[in-house]
Every structure is written in C-alpha cells, then in structure tokens.
Amino acid sequence: MMNEPSEITAGDHITWTRYDADYLPADGWTLKYALRGPAAINLVSTPDGDSHIIDIPGSASKDFAPGAYSWAGYYEKSDGTRVTRYTGRIKIAPDLVAATVGYDGRSHAEKVLEAIERVIEGRATRGDQELTFDGKRIVKMTVAELIQLRQQYRNEVQAERRRAAAKAGRRTGRTIKYRM
C-alpha cells in the first residue's frame, strides 16, 4: 500500500491507499484530506475493503493550482467526530501538456538572477532598474551590491539544479573525496 505522494502533476491520474486498523471503513470512518497552499483542495476517500483509497482522475487534477501545499489527513464519522492522523507537504507540478505558449517554468531564483544580470550587463530596460523580489523593492543598487546579490542567487539556482539532478538519478556535479 502506498502512502501519500510527496509530488504530483496536475492533469495526471493520482491514486493511493491508506490502511489504519483503528479507523476502518466498516466502523463508519471516512478518510479525508485538506490540502492548503495556492488553492484549497479537499479530497474524500472511498472504502476498499479495510482500507481507504484516494482516486483522483486526471479530469479533476487538471484544475489543481501548481505550488507547495501543506496537507492534513483526517478520519471523520457521520456524527461529526474527527481525528487528524497524518500531516505533510506535497508539491503540485504544473500540467505541461496543457501549458500554453509563453509558459515560463523557471524558478523564482532563475528569474531574479536573469534580471540582476541584465542590470549588471548594462542592457537593462527602464523597468529592470527596479527589482522586486522576496517582498522587497530594490531601486538603483550599487554594482557591488548587485554582484553580491547575483552570487547569492547563483548559489540558489545551483542548489535547485543539484536537487533536481539528484532526484532524477543524475550526477550532481559534486564530488566527495575521502581517505581511509
């Protein structure tokens, strides 16, 4: 039996099963999930013997807003009794099959890094002279400040790429050497 996934893609068929001997469907318990993040998503299980199955068709998940969500899995009875048993985080990736022309899949760090580099290179448009990120509005930073900020965002982009490579089973570009 599979527990809750840590990452799903909008538009995909998603299913998992949860068994808990203390909260059997035969005893009147229904497993529900509340996902909160860029949107509010509520899921309800269906009984599958002694287990609870969550089955989300692609036609329903296609409307899931991409982003990071916190979730709570809880059991509920028809009399209103509720018991929260599980919590976690899940990432909903966008449906690239349904994406339109102009979709920008870059991370926040990649977008900010590009804007900083445009300013440093002197190719900035008037709008690029003001950067807004992390809730801060930056106007006319010194070159030294921009270079420092660029390095910070380069490090963040490299870390994102290493995590993605490791997740995909590829080399991360980091070698750990040791002696015995």
DOLUMTOR-765273 format. One line per field, with one value per residue (C-alpha): x, y, z; residue in three letters. Coordinates in pm, 1 decimal, padded with zeros to 6 digits, always signed. Layout:
DOLUMTOR-765273
X c(X ...)
Y c(Y ...)
Z c(Z ...)
r c(ALA ...)
end
This chain:
DOLUMTOR-765273
X c(+00000.0 +00125.5 +00105.6 +00055.9 +00281.3 +00524.0 +00484.7 +00211.1 +00144.9 -00179.2 -00370.0 -00237.7 -00444.2 -00345.1 -00423.5 -00304.2 -00433.2 -00419.9 -00487.4 -00531.8 -00665.4 -00812.1 -01021.2 -01179.2 -01447.9 -01663.7 -01666.7 -01804.3 -01479.5 -01407.8 -01056.8 -01040.3 -00758.6 -00732.4 -00456.5 -00380.6 -00147.8 -00208.2 -00560.8 -00778.4 -00817.7 -01040.4 -01028.8 -01253.7 -01163.4 -01377.3 -01375.9 -01159.1 -01207.3 -01038.6 -00851.0 -00933.8 -00847.2 -00796.9 -00854.4 -00831.7 -00893.0 -00690.6 -01007.8 -01021.0 -00648.2 -00610.3 -00760.2 -00512.9 -00311.6 +00061.8 +00272.1 +00367.6 +00089.2 +00057.8 -00188.5 -00373.4 -00527.1 -00812.6 -01081.3 -01440.0 -01765.8 -02115.7 -02180.8 -01911.1 -01633.4 -01299.5 -00946.9 -00644.5 -00386.5 -00141.3 +00019.6 +00277.3 +00378.4 +00316.1 +00425.3 +00183.8 +00371.2 +00201.4 +00044.9 +00299.4 +00086.4 -00184.8 +00055.2 +00017.6 +00277.9 +00468.3 +00476.3 +00780.1 +00880.8 +01181.6 +01203.5 +01186.7 +01564.4 +01628.8 +01407.6 +01568.5 +01918.8 +01843.6 +01708.4 +02016.8 +02247.8 +02064.4 +02116.5 +02485.4 +02543.8 +02400.3 +02132.9 +01856.2 +01533.5 +01389.4 +01168.1 +01472.0 +01624.3 +01375.7 +01371.8 +01103.8 +01161.1 +01117.5 +00875.8 +01149.1 +01167.6 +01521.1 +01595.1 +01938.6 +02165.6 +02540.9 +02733.6 +02899.3 +02558.4 +02429.0 +02732.8 +02683.2 +02312.7 +02392.3 +02620.7 +02350.4 +02101.0 +02359.8 +02412.0 +02038.2 +01995.2 +02287.1 +02135.1 +01798.8 +01968.3 +02165.3 +01847.1 +01670.1 +01965.8 +01982.8 +01607.5 +01636.4 +01926.6 +02180.8 +02519.3 +02505.3 +02849.2 +02963.7 +03235.0 +03301.4 +03654.2 +03772.9 +04066.6 +04060.3)
Y c(+00000.0 +00341.3 +00637.2 +00994.8 +01110.4 +01397.2 +01529.3 +01502.5 +01659.4 +01838.7 +01652.8 +01308.8 +01024.8 +01003.0 +00720.5 +00592.7 +00368.5 +00411.4 +00141.5 +00218.0 -00060.7 +00198.3 +00369.2 +00106.2 +00190.1 -00085.4 +00111.3 +00418.0 +00610.1 +00806.5 +00932.0 +01290.0 +01522.6 +01900.1 +02048.6 +02415.6 +02630.4 +02826.3 +02680.7 +02481.7 +02119.0 +01874.4 +01500.7 +01220.0 +00851.7 +00557.6 +00227.2 -00051.7 -00346.2 -00246.4 +00037.0 +00381.9 +00467.7 +00814.9 +00809.5 +01137.6 +01121.3 +01345.1 +01534.3 +01653.2 +01704.0 +01918.5 +02206.5 +02179.6 +02501.3 +02428.7 +02502.5 +02385.5 +02266.2 +02152.4 +01871.8 +01701.6 +01354.9 +01303.1 +01045.6 +01151.3 +00982.2 +01086.4 +01210.1 +01477.6 +01302.1 +01396.3 +01270.2 +01414.7 +01135.8 +01246.6 +01568.2 +01652.9 +01859.6 +01798.7 +01975.3 +02000.2 +02042.7 +02222.5 +02029.0 +02094.5 +01905.2 +02169.6 +02464.9 +02740.4 +02926.0 +03165.2 +02936.6 +03022.2 +02724.1 +02890.7 +02916.3 +03245.8 +03232.6 +03183.8 +03479.8 +03710.9 +03600.6 +03686.7 +04030.7 +04104.5 +04000.5 +04227.9 +04521.4 +04438.4 +04399.4 +04743.6 +04607.0 +04683.8 +04836.1 +05111.8 +04856.7 +04647.5 +04928.2 +04840.0 +04480.6 +04336.6 +04000.5 +03843.2 +04125.5 +04388.1 +04664.2 +04746.5 +05071.7 +05161.4 +04923.9 +04973.0 +04738.6 +04579.3 +04511.6 +04366.8 +04138.1 +04013.7 +03956.5 +03782.3 +03536.9 +03464.6 +03383.0 +03184.9 +02967.0 +02919.3 +02824.7 +02579.1 +02418.7 +02382.3 +02218.6 +01979.3 +01875.7 +01817.2 +01614.1 +01401.8 +01340.7 +01229.0 +00997.2 +01206.0 +01327.8 +01646.1 +01776.9 +01749.9 +01501.4 +01390.3 +01261.5 +01076.4 +00869.2 +00558.2)
Z c(+00000.0 -00092.1 +00139.6 +00026.1 -00258.1 -00199.9 -00554.3 -00816.8 -01155.8 -01232.9 -01503.4 -01401.4 -01257.7 -00890.3 -00652.1 -00317.1 -00042.0 +00334.0 +00594.8 +00964.1 +01188.2 +01427.7 +01157.8 +00936.5 +00681.1 +00832.0 +01158.3 +00979.4 +00926.0 +00608.1 +00534.0 +00409.0 +00311.2 +00327.6 +00107.4 +00160.7 -00044.6 -00365.2 -00351.3 -00112.4 -00221.5 -00034.7 -00104.5 +00017.0 +00015.3 -00084.7 +00103.1 -00038.3 +00195.6 +00521.3 +00350.1 +00225.3 -00134.6 -00275.2 -00650.3 -00839.9 -01214.4 -01442.6 -01530.7 -01167.5 -01100.5 -01415.3 -01218.3 -00927.9 -00894.3 -00900.6 -00595.1 -00249.0 -00020.1 +00338.6 +00393.2 +00675.4 +00654.3 +00894.2 +00966.6 +01007.5 +01106.3 +01008.1 +01365.8 +01315.9 +01507.7 +01353.4 +01421.2 +01239.5 +01190.6 +00923.0 +00804.0 +00542.5 +00243.7 -00123.9 -00439.1 -00729.3 -01055.8 -01345.0 -01631.5 -01907.0 -02159.1 -02121.1 -02087.0 -02341.8 -02544.2 -02322.6 -02019.2 -01804.5 -01593.3 -01437.7 -01061.9 -00878.8 -00827.6 -01200.1 -01292.9 -01036.8 -01138.5 -01501.2 -01403.1 -01191.0 -01473.1 -01719.0 -01485.4 -01433.7 -01806.8 -01867.2 -02100.4 -01858.9 -01970.2 -01758.3 -01577.9 -01488.2 -01285.1 -01012.6 -00890.9 -00665.2 -00500.6 -00159.4 -00084.1 -00123.6 -00381.2 -00485.1 -00667.5 -00806.7 -00619.0 -00642.5 -00870.3 -00566.2 -00410.8 -00738.9 -00770.7 -00414.8 -00477.9 -00807.7 -00626.1 -00370.8 -00647.0 -00847.1 -00540.1 -00502.6 -00870.8 -00849.7 -00539.8 -00717.4 -01015.0 -00792.8 -00612.4 -00945.5 -01078.7 -00763.2 -00774.6 -01138.1 -01053.9 -01245.3 -01131.2 -00926.3 -01013.4 -00655.1 -00574.3 -00220.8 -00167.1 +00138.3 +00256.9 +00465.9)
r c(MET MET ASN GLU PRO SER GLU ILE THR ALA GLY ASP HIS ILE THR TRP THR ARG TYR ASP ALA ASP TYR LEU PRO ALA ASP GLY TRP THR LEU LYS TYR ALA LEU ARG GLY PRO ALA ALA ILE ASN LEU VAL SER THR PRO ASP GLY ASP SER HIS ILE ILE ASP ILE PRO GLY SER ALA SER LYS ASP PHE ALA PRO GLY ALA TYR SER TRP ALA GLY TYR TYR GLU LYS SER ASP GLY THR ARG VAL THR ARG TYR THR GLY ARG ILE LYS ILE ALA PRO ASP LEU VAL ALA ALA THR VAL GLY TYR ASP GLY ARG SER HIS ALA GLU LYS VAL LEU GLU ALA ILE GLU ARG VAL ILE GLU GLY ARG ALA THR ARG GLY ASP GLN GLU LEU THR PHE ASP GLY LYS ARG ILE VAL LYS MET THR VAL ALA GLU LEU ILE GLN LEU ARG GLN GLN TYR ARG ASN GLU VAL GLN ALA GLU ARG ARG ARG ALA ALA ALA LYS ALA GLY ARG ARG THR GLY ARG THR ILE LYS TYR ARG MET)
end
